[in-house]
Amino acid sequence: MTVNTALRTLLESVCLSETGPTRLSNEDSLVVVDYAEQGQPEKGVLLVVSDGMGGHNAGEIASTMVTSLLPDFYRSSSVINCAEALVQSVIAVNEQVYDRSMSDRTLRGMGATVVAAVVVNGCVAVVNVGDSRAYLLHNDILRQVSHDDTLRQNHFGIFPPKFGEELSHVLTQAIGPHMMVSPHVSISKVTEGDMLLLSSDGLTSVVTDEEIRYILTNKPLEETSKALFDMAIAREGDDNISVIISSIN
């Protein structure tokens, strides 16, 4: 298990990425970058979680490309608006992952989800593709600030309820499989005491939003990621689990 705690200019964050009880490898990847440490405080703090998919080690390669390329694309962007810069950076990453998969037959069709957040100037911009999620906790109220790219979400109410669980795992877009993607973006104000959570679906497929809210509001920050992981394992979660939890200072 990997648990790291990092103090940032605007945030205090805990990160956890774990293979899980049944998987042989971890295809998730995550990163936290404080651009003030690189002399670019106007870029804020970037949080990224990516969940890879594909045969053999392709998923791991795809998610690692996302978390290694996205911070560089965002840092070098000349776009002043942070949300727009992040959207364009995600699109650029998709092109790189797609090109890599097309150039290597063993990686053909590989892909990854991405959920990324930039916290700067009292706001958080969240951009996502796929079903990795972001949540914002404000005044003890938890709300999802990302959009699930799944058949269940995109066609809610069309299919009978008995198919809901199966459809929740069918992605409608991801990073890498296709040349073009349409990232979702949301912007929210944040204040001192708010919390931000980014995670792969290894957590959210077995732990409810209310359970996440309870842990975030009742555990010290440094204990939250481990508590959520333990709850997912207790529910017999069998996927990789990755989570970043940040408290706004």
LOMAR-815836 format. One record per residue: residue in one letter; y, z, x of N, C-alpha, C in turn. Coordinates in steps of 0.1 Angstrom, whole numbers, plus 5000, padded with zeros to 4 digits. Atoms other than C-alpha are relative to their C-alpha. Example, Ala and Ser with C-alpha at 12.3 -4.5 7.8 and 13.67 -1.06 7.14 Angstrom:
2
A498850005009495550785123501250005009S498950004991498950715137501150084992
***
This chain:
249
M498850005008500050005000501250005009T498750014993503549925012501150064991V498849945008506450145000501150025010N498849994991509850105017501250054992T498849955006513050285009501249955009A498950064993516350115019501350044994L498749975005519950235016500949875001R499150125000522349945007501450044997T498649975003526049925003500350044986L499849975014525949924965498850064994L501349965006522350024959499250095009E501149944993519650254968498749954993S501150075005516350074964498750055005V501349984996512650134965499249884997C500750125002510149854969498550035002L501549994999506349834964499449874998S500850125002503949544968498650035003E501449954999500249614963499049894995T501050105003497149384962499450044986G500749965013495549584933498650035003P501349964998492049704928498949895002T501050105001490249374924500349875008R499750134993492149094942499750025015L500350004986491249004977501349985009S498750024992494848914988501250024990N498849985008498348974977500949875000E499250135001500148654965501450034995D498749975003503248844956500850025013S499149984988506248864979501450054994L498849955004509549054977501050025012V499149974989512749104997501350054994V498749955004516049294995500949975012V499150044990519049165015501450054997D498749955002522349345019500949915009Y499250094992524849075030501150065007A499049934993527349335041499650025015E500649984986525049395071500149875008Q499950134993525449025079501549955000G498650044999529249025077500549924988Q499650075012529348875041499950094988P500149915011530049165018500349944986E499750075013531348924991498849944994K501350055005527748804987499250114993G500749895007526649144975498650035006V501349964996523049264976499049914992L501050095006520149024968498750064999L501449955002516849134953499249884995V500950115004513948894949498650044999V501549995001510348914936499549874996S500650135003508048614936498550034999D501549985002504448594923499449865002G500650134997502448304938498849964992M501250055007499848084922499549885007G500650124994497447824934498750045007G501349974994494047794950500150045015H500149964986493047944983501250095004N498849924996496148085001501349934995A498850075003498547844984501050094993G499149925007500048104961500850095009E499349924990500848334990501049925008I499150094992502448045009501249984991A498950035009504547954978501050124999S499149885002505848314972500750045012T499349974987506548365009501149915002M498950104998508548045010501250044991V498949965009510548174980500850115006T499349894995511448504995500649985014S499450024986512148365030501249904999L499050115001514148055019501250044991L499049975009516148194990501250085006P498849924994518248455010500849915009D499350084991519148185035500949894992F499350105009520147925008501250074994Y498949935007522248184990501150045010R499149964990523848315022500949885004S499250114995524947965033500749924989S499350075011526147854998501550015001S498550005000529847754997500550034986V499549985014529947814959500550154999I499449875001532248114952499350094989N500649935011530648214919498650045004C501349964995527648424928498849964991A501150045009525548344897499749855002E500250144998526147974902499349975014A500650014987525348004939498550035000L501449965000522048174931499249904992V500750115007521047914905499849885009Q500250124991521647634930499150035011S500949964990519747824956498650004995V501350005006516747864933499549854999I500350145001516847494926499649945013A500350054987516947414963498750055005V501349954996513947644970498949934993N501050085007512047464943499749875006E500150134993512647134960499150025013Q500749984988511347274993498550034998V501449975003508147424978499349884994Y500650125005507547104959499749905011D500250094989507946894990498950045009R501149954992505647115009498649984994S501250025007502947094983499649855000M500350145001503246714981499649955014S500350054986502946685019498750055005D501249944995499746885022499050004988R500950005011496846804999499350134997T500649875003495347155003500950094993L499049925007498547294988500549944987R499650075011498847044960500050094987G499949925012500047214928500350145002M499749864998500947544944501350034993G498749965006503747734928500250155001A499749865000505348074923501150024989T498949955008507548264899501150055009V498949934992510948394910500950074990V498949935007513248664896500950055011A499049964989516348724917501250064994A498849945005519348944912501050025011V498949974990522648964930500950114993V499149905004524649284926501350005008V498750014993528349254935501150024990N498749985008531749374922499750054986G500249945013530349574894499249924990C500850095009528149294880498749985006V501350054995524549184883499849864993A500450135005523648814880498549995003V501450014999519948764873499649854997V500550135002518248424877498550005001N501550004999514548354870499449874996V500950115004511848094867498650064999G501349945001508448194854500150134992D500149885008507448534840500150135007S499649884994508448774866501350054994R498949955008510949004850501050095007A499049904995514149194855500550084988Y499649915010515249494835501250085005L498849924997518549684833500050124992L499949875007518750054824501450045000H498649965001522150154811500050114988N500049895010522750484792498750034994D501449975004518950544791499549894991I500550115008518550214772499549895010L500650114991516249954789500049874992R500150145006516649584782499649905010Q500450104991515049284797501249905001V498950104998517649054813499549885007S500650134996515348774823499349944988H500750075011513548514802498649965004D501450044996509748464802499849854997D500450145001508848104808498549994996T501450015004505648124788499949944986L500250065013504247944757500350104989R499849905011504348274738501550024998Q498649985001508048324745500749884994N499350125004509047964740499749954986H500450055013507147914708499750134991F500249885008507448264693500049974985G500150015014506348274657499349874995I500750135003504647934658498550025000F501549984999501148044669499650134993P500549885006499048304651500050125010P499949884991499348664665498850015010K501249984992495748654678500049925013F499950084988496748384703501150055009G498849964993499848574715499750055015E500349954987498148754744499649895010E500550114992496448444757501249915005L498950084997499648244755501050065009S499049934992501648514773499849975015H500350034985499948404806500149855003V499950144997500548034802501549975003L498750034996503647934821500549864996T499550125003505947664810500849945011Q499450064988507747624843499850115011A500149914989507447774878500749925012I499550064988508747714913498949925007G500950084992506947424931499249894993P500950105006504647234907500849874996H499250125004507446994896501349995008M498850034992510446834912501250074995M498849945006512946984888499650134992V500149885008513347334873501350034993S498849965007515847484849500050154999P499949855000516547844859500850064989H499249925010517648104834500950095007V499149914993520648314842500650094990S499349905009522248624827500950085009I499049924993525248834838500350124992S499749885007525749194830500950095009K499249904993528249464840499050125004V500849884996526749764859501050115004T499249884996528150114864499250105007E500749894992527250414885498950064991G501149945007523850554874499149904993D500850105005522550224861498849975009M501150034992519150114873499549854997L500550145001517749764879498549995005L501450014997514049684880499649855000L500650134999512449354892498550015002S501549994998508649304889499349884997S500950115004505849064888499250044988D500649975013503749044857498750095002G501049904998501049264873500350134995L499549875006503149554861500249984985T499650015014504549424828499049964991S501150055009501349284815499250124995V500849895004499849634812500850134998V499249885002502749884812501249954990T499050045010505149874782501450035004D498649974997508949864783500350144998E499649865002509150214768499450095011E500649924989506750344795500949985013I499150024989508950184821501350084999R498849935002512050334806499850155002Y500349854999510450684805499950035015I500149964986509550674842501349985007L498750014993512950544853500950114996T499049905005514750814833499450145004N500649874997512351104843499550025014K500549984986511351044879501149985010P499150034989513351064911499849855004L500250144996514050714924498949975009E501050024990511750754953498650014995E501349995006508850824930499749904990T500250095012509350554904499049895003S500950114998507550264920498650045001K501449955000504450464928499550054987A500449965014504450614893499649884991L500350125008504550264877498749945005F501250064994501850134901498850084995D501249915005499550434892499749984986M500250025014500150374855499349864998A500650135001499250004859498550005004I501449994996496050084877499250084990A500749925011495150354851499749914988R500250095012495450074825499049895004E501050104995492849874846500749865003G499450124996495449624857499349945013D500850064989493749374880500849905008D499250104993496649164893500850075012N499049954990498949204923501150064993I498949935007501749444915501150015011S498849994991505249414931501250044992V498949955007508349594921501150045009I498849954993511949654933500750084989I499249925009513849944916501250045008S498849974993517449994925500950084991S499149915007519950264915501449965004I498650044997523650164913500850135004N499249884994525750404935501549984997
***
